[in-house]
Amino acid sequence: MKALLLFLLFSVLTLNSYAEDACKEDREKLCMSEIKAREGVAKCMKQNKDQLSAKCRQQRREKMDEAKEVRQACKEDRKTFCGKMKRRDVFQCMRQHMDQLSSECQKEIKEFFE
């Protein structure tokens, strides 16, 4: 489940790298080469966490809290449908079983991506 949590968090941070948000300026200042390459943005942001603005750090904390809620809500679903899959495969597995996931898990995933 930790893998799902991390994947969701990194996915959101990476996908949001092109959107208006509290971390946009920090990403552009600290991680421009990763943005242009369209990879490694989340890792770059983590490596530069001490240089992030207060607003960006707050946004990242909020996303971590939301990701914990997803992790809790989806714990049993992850066990049921994805077993002991490798971390990199968990999110794809969960996506493939989205219609079969518990309503609470589906709800939390949808809210996480809003």
Secondary structure, DSSP 8 states (H G I E B T S, - for coil): -HHHHHHHHHHHHHHGGGS-STTHHHHHHH-HHHHHHTS-HHHHHHHTGGGS-HHHHHHHHHHHHHHHHHHHHHHHHHHHHHTT--HHHHHHHHHHTGGGS-HHHHHHHHHHT-
